[in-house]
Each structure stands twice: as C-alpha cells, then as structure tokens.
Amino acid sequence: MPRLSLQEVIGRIDEIPTLRQVATKLLEIIDNPNSKIEEVHRIVTQDPPLAAKILRLVNSAYMGLSTRVADVKQAIVLLGFNMVRTMALSISVFEAFSNTDSSAEEMRQQLWEHSIITSNLCQVIAEQDTRVDQQVAFALGLLHDMGKMILDAKMPQEWRQILHLMNTEQRSFQEAEQEILRTDHAQIGAWIAEKWNLKQELTTGIRLHHRPLAWRSDPLQGTLRLANLLSQIESIDDPSVILHHNELIQVARHLRIGTPRLLDLATICLHEREQAHIFFQTLSQ
C-alpha cells in the first residue's frame, strides 16, 4: 500500500476550504476587550444562518431557559460573546470540512464533540494562567484536529483505511495514519492554518500537538495537552482514575495546577461532554 507524503496529500486536495467572512470579523471584534453588543449583533444579523443557529442554541436544552427567546440581540446577551464566537468559528470550520458522503458519521460526530470539549477546557485552563492567551487557547482547542477533518472531507478513501486499521488491529489513530501516510493530521492541519493566515501561535500549536513532551517548553501546548487528556478519559467522574493518570498529573503539575483544581477541571469536563452533544446537534442542523 503506497504511503503519501505531506506534499502528495496537499496535491490530492482539489480545493482549499475557506473560513466564512463572518467568523473572521467576529473573531476580530470579540477579541477586542472594548467590543460592544451592538457591533456583535450587527455582524451576526448579516449572516442569517448563524443568527438562526444562535436562536436555536439559546432555546435548546443547552441553556434550559423556561421562556422562548426570539430576539437575536437578547440571545447574544444570554449566550455571551465567547459562545457566539464559538458558534461562528465552529460553523465556519464545520462547513469548510463538510462531507455529506462520509461513511464514518459517528466518528465525525465524536471528532467534533471532542474538539468542542477541548476548546472550552483550554479556555477554562488558560483563565488562571497569565502566560496563555485565552482566545488563542480556545481556537487551538477547536482547530487542533482539523487535519483529521480534512482527511475525512477530502480524502475519504485514506480516512476509511485509517479507521479500518484502528478497528481491526487496535491501533491508535497516530499509528494508523503513519501506516497509511508519510505525514500526519498535525502537519496537514498546520498547512491549512497557514493558508488561512491564522496566528503563528495557532499554526505552530497545531503542528506540534502530538510531539512528545512539547508541553514542557510551551504553556499553550501544556494547556492543550491537559485539555486533550481530560477529554479522552472515559471514567472522568472517578477521582481515582484522574489521580492515577501519570501523564495527566505531570502536565498539571507543569502548569502549576494542584489536585483540587485538577478534580474541578474533571467535573467541568463531564459537564462539557453533556453540553457538546447538544451543541453539535445545533451546529449540524
């Protein structure tokens, strides 16, 4: 079975997906601490599909409101700027990598829910670490696996081969993709990030996110690694599992996160899992 290099993978991608203009505008506005609700409302209402999804989310079980909200501005206030930003960027990336012919719909949903959980955890972790920009941490959490998304959307045959190896030979995703490709989703994702002219921190973060011990020299990588590990633990509600996870403990200590805070993050992760499913359903409608 021939293996593909990064350049060969790039050559197989017939069209580079683009970010929607509304997403880039909202990222600029919301990243500005002086932003006002009127500015955000103006941009959102220029994109009816985004406005509709915001209303759908605010009226879903995600918020659990007792009365229905019909006003977009009120919905933005209730959800908060961060959630609106999450919606805009998620919808844009979701559409960029959409593939209605995917034969691995369940895997795609798991991938998206993992990205949503990881992005929110990254921001929560970064809130107490002055070395890490919260907005960059959030975006890195959401985009770190977009190399997998483009494999699914643009190279379905190779994607199916990777999943087949995982399922039949109990390989990890990284082992399976190295078997099929001479590159990996981190390199592919970084290439897309460069094409989108994203911040260098994001491009580098995506490229390095599976490098062993990269988190030791970069607090942003440490934030992503901790969020990634938490989101992948099945028995997240069992403190003994958390406290006996060696790499998790090492990364937490390196980020100056003690045991009480780590257990708090595990609780937050459990909540994020419940919310991510509702968020994904809203995103995909």
Steps between C-alpha positions, in 0.01 A plus 500: 500500500669829387548758771441869435727787600370840613559643151314207342210546742489872417502412130193280550298782657327660204374808683618671817202560730455858617378659821176694471546877509259533792724276711813706440308824569357368826839371613646849451212675677465261794876484558485877556422562871321824405248324274135589545190285462380720212807414291461127559126517431559685171743235372283208612186634335692531171522120500146355531615134536723598794222707659259207463743258666561744785126519563472121474780452754367753751158328489644148530568285804851650492367808680193349666300824491136498607389755241571511128739764364416648159733802496855447368647778713351350815632159396852643461479653849380173653758284323785747547764616254715191548220263402412714198864486394495123553190471282643716221835325483350152542240553226766635266738210559215246494386625160857519367552133573148380432470175305150366462639178348696410812467132589616562854232733635531377860877552494450849359258589779743368761778707343292816506376450853858434611614825336219699665574352844874556460459863391283587800736322740798682346338834574408401857858384567646816343282724719736437792827506305622848404755346263225378265263712290147367563378574147796323340457204736133473410568513124784246529272261686235527230740477204773263621347198325388669179756288313272206579202699374663564164595133465134412558370768261758490222666157518220261598680188373807559716275602790312170477829308483624671816175425685511141375848452646384649830200268520652176373852519645435708811738773386493856630407766245862619489628149431238438232560827315876439499426162340296663221678837469855625526362802681236554767192708575705749703710592195194512275312720748795739531508534122133602498564746785775662294269529199242669722765744629424409860725620779842336503427371851208301361689362202789390721264369766316282249825372348652400834198369688605135476872556553614317813564737789437816292290615795811529718632803312175676408214582742256520205593145399468397864151649514396311186659176621322515835165577334556222247579244768200597713263481204620147415462342846191280504446482877545873550262493799730263695763700699721193538532474121606866481751472783662187357539635147876564493524726196198702608659561841834594341345752261283649777800545729697661220213749457499560879159337539448321829279201576187696607503708183565192285196326649298818435610487137386137481155607622492778242598248233209275596262794461659598168439148365131531569484843338717413198243253367228767502739752347594261218136426422434874470811542286405227254136602447 
